[in-house]
Amino acid sequence: LRALLPPADAPSPHEALRRAREAANASLSPAAGNTAPAQPRSIFMQVSSFFASGQRRAVAGALAALVALLALLALPPVRAAADELLSVFRVQKVVFVPIDQARLRQLGDLKIDKSTLFLGKPEVSNTAPPRTVASADEAAAAVGHPLSQPATLPGAPASTVFTVLSGGNTHFQVNLATARQVLDALDIHDVALPEALGTAPVSVEVPAFVSTRYQGAGYDLTLHQSTSPKVTLPDGVELAQLGKAALRVLGMTPEQAELASGQINWNNTLLFPFPSDTNNIRQVTVGGEQALLVVGGPRNGQHGQIYWQRGDQLLMLEARGDSSAREEDIVDLLIRTAESVR
């Protein structure tokens, strides 16, 4: 999953989804739990570390595997020429979609071998061990774009460490028969997966990214940043149809999925699911954009993460606290620091 998802203004899909939820409000089912107004975790896929039990981690892992596949496939291509066999696009927007525990359990209980979602083993290439560099300029040169850094920290850092991670390329081919079995097992019969989906491999090129760790008196922060993955899909896939399928898998009713799918700009939108009824996961805003905040951790220390996107830049800020740290202090530190990232 880490390999698949490291990670002119268009109409905001966040606002579109909000409008879709409001318009569908009269037909909402309390059991669905997916369109209720969100309360005020990685691209690096560390969300499951905050679930309390092994069972919940297993359920989250199964959900992540399924949604990672659907989310990547629910993004439409930008055609370079009408006769191209493959189309290429980059993620530009992320929509955080709440999913209730009933759907999580249903996904975890699916009697389907998740490995059969692919024809053959996914291939991963061009990976290299992480390496530490001496400065922000050197890190920026290694990844090919300027780095963002927080303008506000609780105090001058005693230590700042820049680590460059290589990213990599992943290729996999969807087993269309198994993907359809998943929809059948979830009793989803109002959407269909196109035949073209299984005719050619999907390629995901994950750019190199930088992790910068700032340590000072009373704080320990790490900012992870990268640009959007480059995804190549088989030509001829009806991607709006796949987007609707993803919304249905996440628990929306057919009516809700139809309405939301029609208003989301699938040209550049990635769905990012999160449990809607878990107290330590909630939506916030950073720089006017939707973000996902996660807090929790063991008794000997609090942890927190906040995920957001700015243009084609994907960011995640992580905070670690000692045994005396309070959750509200971690939340305040994360939001204040994230807002200052420039």
C-alpha positions as CSV (number, residue, x, y, z in Angstrom):
1,L,0.0,0.0,0.0
2,R,2.9,2.4,0.7
3,A,4.1,1.7,-2.8
4,L,0.7,2.3,-4.3
5,L,-0.2,5.4,-2.3
6,P,3.0,7.0,-0.8
7,P,0.4,9.7,-1.2
8,A,-5.9,26.5,-13.7
9,D,-8.1,25.9,-10.6
10,A,-10.8,23.3,-10.9
11,P,-14.2,23.3,-9.1
12,S,-13.6,22.1,-5.5
13,P,-14.6,18.4,-5.1
14,H,-14.7,19.1,-1.3
15,E,-17.4,21.7,-1.8
16,A,-19.2,19.5,-4.4
17,L,-19.3,16.5,-2.0
18,R,-20.7,18.9,0.8
19,R,-23.4,20.1,-1.5
20,A,-24.2,16.5,-2.6
21,R,-24.6,15.5,1.1
22,E,-26.9,18.4,1.8
23,A,-29.0,17.7,-1.2
24,A,-29.3,14.0,-0.3
25,N,-30.0,14.8,3.4
26,A,-33.7,13.8,3.2
27,S,-32.8,10.3,2.1
28,L,-30.0,9.6,4.4
29,S,-30.0,6.4,6.4
30,P,-28.7,6.7,10.0
31,A,-27.0,3.3,9.5
32,A,-25.0,4.5,6.6
33,G,-23.1,7.1,8.6
34,N,-21.2,8.3,5.6
35,T,-22.8,11.6,4.8
36,A,-23.3,13.0,8.3
37,P,-21.4,16.3,8.8
38,A,-17.8,15.5,9.8
39,Q,-16.6,16.5,13.2
40,P,-13.9,19.2,14.2
41,R,-5.0,10.4,10.2
42,S,-0.4,8.4,5.3
43,I,-0.4,9.2,2.1
44,F,2.2,7.2,4.0
45,M,-0.6,4.9,5.3
46,Q,0.1,4.9,9.0
47,V,-3.5,5.3,10.0
48,S,-4.0,1.7,11.2
49,S,-1.4,2.1,13.9
50,F,-4.0,4.1,15.9
51,F,-6.6,1.4,16.1
52,A,-6.8,-0.1,19.6
53,S,-7.0,-3.8,18.8
54,G,-5.5,-6.4,16.4
55,Q,-8.9,-7.1,15.0
56,R,-9.6,-3.5,14.1
57,R,-6.1,-3.3,12.5
58,A,-6.9,-6.3,10.4
59,V,-10.3,-4.8,9.4
60,A,-8.5,-1.5,8.5
61,G,-5.9,-3.3,6.5
62,A,-8.5,-5.2,4.5
63,L,-10.4,-1.9,3.9
64,A,-7.3,-0.1,2.9
65,A,-6.3,-2.8,0.3
66,L,-9.7,-2.7,-1.3
67,V,-10.1,1.1,-1.2
68,A,-6.6,1.7,-2.4
69,L,-7.4,-0.3,-5.5
70,L,-10.7,1.3,-6.1
71,A,-9.4,4.8,-5.3
72,L,-6.6,4.5,-7.8
73,L,-8.9,3.2,-10.5
74,A,-11.5,5.8,-9.8
75,L,-9.4,8.6,-11.3
76,P,-9.9,9.4,-14.9
77,P,-7.1,9.8,-17.5
78,V,-6.1,12.9,-19.4
79,R,-5.9,11.9,-23.0
80,A,-2.8,13.0,-24.9
81,A,-4.1,11.6,-28.2
82,A,-7.3,9.7,-29.2
83,D,-5.4,6.7,-30.4
84,E,-3.3,6.2,-27.2
85,L,-3.5,2.8,-25.7
86,L,-2.8,4.2,-22.2
87,S,-3.7,7.5,-20.5
88,V,-1.8,9.3,-17.8
89,F,-2.9,11.7,-15.0
90,R,-1.9,13.1,-11.6
91,V,-3.9,13.4,-8.4
92,Q,-4.8,17.0,-7.7
93,K,-7.5,16.8,-5.1
94,V,-8.3,14.5,-2.2
95,V,-11.8,14.0,-0.8
96,F,-12.0,12.6,2.7
97,V,-15.0,10.2,2.9
98,P,-16.3,8.9,6.2
99,I,-17.1,5.2,6.5
100,D,-19.0,3.7,9.4
101,Q,-18.0,0.7,11.6
102,A,-20.7,-1.5,10.2
103,R,-19.2,-1.2,6.7
104,L,-15.7,-1.8,8.1
105,R,-16.8,-5.0,9.7
106,Q,-18.6,-6.1,6.5
107,L,-15.4,-5.5,4.4
108,G,-13.3,-7.3,7.0
109,D,-15.6,-10.3,6.9
110,L,-15.5,-10.7,3.1
111,K,-14.8,-14.4,2.2
112,I,-12.5,-13.4,-0.7
113,D,-8.8,-13.9,-1.0
114,K,-7.6,-10.3,-1.3
115,S,-4.4,-11.5,-3.3
116,T,-6.7,-12.6,-6.1
117,L,-7.6,-9.0,-6.8
118,F,-4.5,-9.0,-9.0
119,L,-3.4,-11.1,-12.0
120,G,0.0,-12.1,-10.8
121,K,2.1,-10.4,-8.1
122,P,2.4,-6.6,-8.3
123,E,5.8,-5.5,-9.5
124,V,7.8,-2.9,-7.6
125,S,10.9,-1.3,-9.0
126,N,13.3,1.7,-8.7
127,T,13.3,1.7,-4.9
128,A,16.4,2.6,-2.9
129,P,17.2,2.9,0.9
130,P,16.4,6.2,2.6
131,R,19.4,8.6,2.9
132,T,20.1,11.6,5.0
133,V,21.2,14.8,3.4
134,A,22.8,17.9,4.9
135,S,20.3,20.7,4.0
136,A,16.9,21.6,2.6
137,D,18.5,22.7,-0.6
138,E,20.2,19.3,-1.1
139,A,16.9,17.5,-0.3
140,A,15.0,19.8,-2.8
141,A,17.6,19.0,-5.5
142,A,17.2,15.2,-4.8
143,V,13.4,15.3,-5.3
144,G,13.2,18.0,-8.0
145,H,11.0,20.5,-6.4
146,P,11.3,23.2,-3.6
147,L,10.6,22.1,0.0
148,S,7.9,23.5,2.2
149,Q,8.9,24.2,5.8
150,P,7.1,25.4,8.9
151,A,7.5,29.1,9.6
152,T,6.4,28.7,13.2
153,L,7.8,26.2,15.7
154,P,7.4,26.2,19.5
155,G,11.1,27.2,19.7
156,A,14.4,27.1,17.8
157,P,15.0,23.4,16.8
158,A,18.1,21.8,18.4
159,S,18.2,19.3,15.6
160,T,16.8,19.3,12.0
161,V,17.3,16.1,9.9
162,F,16.4,15.8,6.2
163,T,15.8,12.3,4.9
164,V,15.1,11.5,1.2
165,L,13.1,8.5,0.3
166,S,13.2,7.2,-3.2
167,G,9.5,6.3,-4.0
168,G,9.3,3.8,-6.7
169,N,7.2,2.3,-9.6
170,T,4.5,-0.3,-9.2
171,H,2.7,-2.3,-11.9
172,F,-0.3,-4.5,-11.4
173,Q,-3.2,-5.9,-13.4
174,V,-6.7,-6.1,-12.0
175,N,-8.5,-9.5,-11.8
176,L,-11.8,-8.3,-13.0
177,A,-13.6,-11.4,-11.9
178,T,-12.5,-11.0,-8.3
179,A,-13.3,-7.3,-8.3
180,R,-16.8,-8.1,-9.4
181,Q,-17.1,-10.8,-6.7
182,V,-16.3,-8.0,-4.2
183,L,-19.3,-6.0,-5.4
184,D,-21.5,-9.0,-5.4
185,A,-20.5,-9.9,-1.8
186,L,-21.4,-6.3,-0.8
187,D,-24.8,-6.7,-2.6
188,I,-23.8,-3.8,-5.0
189,H,-25.6,-4.5,-8.3
190,D,-26.3,-0.9,-9.5
191,V,-22.8,-0.3,-10.8
192,A,-20.7,-2.3,-13.3
193,L,-17.0,-2.6,-13.8
194,P,-15.9,-2.1,-17.5
195,E,-14.2,-4.9,-19.3
196,A,-11.3,-2.6,-20.2
197,L,-10.3,-2.6,-16.6
198,G,-8.7,-6.0,-16.8
199,T,-7.1,-5.7,-20.2
200,A,-3.9,-3.9,-19.3
201,P,-1.7,-3.2,-16.3
202,V,-2.1,-0.2,-14.0
203,S,1.1,1.7,-13.4
204,V,1.8,3.9,-10.4
205,E,4.9,6.1,-10.3
206,V,5.5,7.4,-6.8
207,P,7.8,10.4,-6.7
208,A,10.7,10.6,-4.2
209,F,9.7,12.4,-1.0
210,V,11.3,14.1,1.9
211,S,10.9,13.7,5.7
212,T,12.2,16.5,7.8
213,R,12.4,16.0,11.6
214,Y,12.5,19.0,13.9
215,Q,13.4,18.4,17.5
216,G,13.5,21.1,20.2
217,A,12.5,21.8,23.7
218,G,9.1,20.2,24.3
219,Y,8.4,19.1,20.7
220,D,9.3,16.5,18.2
221,L,7.8,17.1,14.7
222,T,8.3,15.4,11.3
223,L,7.0,16.9,8.0
224,H,6.6,14.4,5.1
225,Q,6.1,15.9,1.7
226,S,5.9,14.7,-1.9
227,T,4.2,15.5,-5.2
228,S,1.2,13.6,-6.5
229,P,1.7,10.1,-7.9
230,K,1.6,9.6,-11.6
231,V,-0.9,6.9,-12.6
232,T,-1.3,5.1,-15.9
233,L,-4.6,3.3,-16.5
234,P,-6.0,1.1,-19.3
235,D,-7.7,3.2,-22.0
236,G,-11.5,2.8,-22.4
237,V,-12.3,2.6,-18.6
238,E,-15.5,4.5,-17.7
239,L,-14.0,6.2,-14.7
240,A,-17.0,8.0,-13.4
241,Q,-18.6,4.6,-13.1
242,L,-15.6,3.4,-11.1
243,G,-15.9,6.5,-8.8
244,K,-19.5,5.6,-8.2
245,A,-18.5,2.0,-7.4
246,A,-16.0,3.3,-4.9
247,L,-18.6,5.4,-3.1
248,R,-20.9,2.4,-3.0
249,V,-18.1,0.3,-1.5
250,L,-17.6,3.0,1.2
251,G,-21.3,2.5,2.2
252,M,-23.3,5.2,0.4
253,T,-26.7,4.3,-0.8
254,P,-27.3,4.1,-4.6
255,E,-29.0,7.5,-4.5
256,Q,-26.3,9.1,-2.5
257,A,-23.5,7.7,-4.7
258,E,-25.3,8.7,-7.9
259,L,-25.7,12.3,-6.6
260,A,-22.2,12.7,-5.2
261,S,-20.6,11.0,-8.2
262,G,-22.3,13.4,-10.6
263,Q,-20.8,16.4,-8.7
264,I,-17.3,15.2,-8.0
265,N,-14.7,16.1,-10.5
266,W,-13.2,12.6,-11.2
267,N,-10.6,14.2,-13.5
268,N,-8.3,14.7,-10.5
269,T,-9.9,13.4,-7.4
270,L,-8.7,10.7,-5.0
271,L,-11.0,9.2,-2.3
272,F,-9.5,8.8,1.2
273,P,-11.7,6.9,3.6
274,F,-11.7,7.2,7.3
275,P,-13.9,5.7,10.1
276,S,-16.6,8.2,10.9
277,D,-17.4,7.1,14.4
278,T,-13.9,6.9,15.8
279,N,-13.3,9.8,18.2
280,N,-9.6,10.2,17.5
281,I,-10.1,10.8,13.7
282,R,-11.7,13.9,12.4
283,Q,-11.7,16.5,9.6
284,V,-10.2,19.9,10.1
285,T,-9.0,22.6,7.7
286,V,-5.4,23.7,6.9
287,G,-5.0,26.8,4.7
288,G,-8.6,26.6,3.7
289,E,-8.3,23.0,2.5
290,Q,-9.8,19.9,4.1
291,A,-7.4,17.9,6.2
292,L,-7.6,14.7,8.2
293,L,-6.4,14.8,11.9
294,V,-5.5,11.7,13.9
295,V,-4.5,11.6,17.5
296,G,-3.9,8.7,20.0
297,G,-1.1,6.4,21.1
298,P,0.0,4.3,24.0
299,R,0.1,5.3,27.7
300,N,3.8,6.3,27.5
301,G,3.2,9.0,24.8
302,Q,0.7,10.7,22.6
303,H,1.1,10.7,18.8
304,G,-0.7,12.8,16.2
305,Q,-0.8,13.2,12.4
306,I,-2.4,15.6,10.1
307,Y,-2.8,15.0,6.3
308,W,-3.6,17.7,3.7
309,Q,-2.9,18.7,0.1
310,R,-1.8,21.9,-1.5
311,G,-1.9,21.9,-5.3
312,D,0.0,18.8,-6.4
313,Q,1.9,18.6,-3.1
314,L,0.9,16.0,-0.5
315,L,1.8,16.7,3.1
316,M,1.7,14.9,6.4
317,L,2.8,16.4,9.7
318,E,3.5,14.1,12.6
319,A,3.9,15.0,16.3
320,R,5.3,12.8,19.1
321,G,4.8,13.5,22.8
322,D,6.1,12.0,26.0
323,S,4.0,10.6,28.8
324,S,3.1,14.0,30.1
325,A,1.7,15.2,26.7
326,R,-2.0,15.9,26.6
327,E,-4.1,15.1,23.5
328,E,-5.3,18.7,23.2
329,D,-1.7,19.9,23.3
330,I,-0.8,17.6,20.4
331,V,-3.8,18.8,18.4
332,D,-3.0,22.4,19.0
333,L,0.7,21.9,18.0
334,L,-0.2,20.0,14.8
335,I,-2.8,22.6,13.6
336,R,-0.7,25.7,14.4
337,T,2.4,24.2,12.8
338,A,0.6,22.9,9.7
339,E,-1.0,26.3,9.1
340,S,2.5,27.9,9.1
341,V,4.0,25.5,6.5
342,R,5.1,27.5,3.4
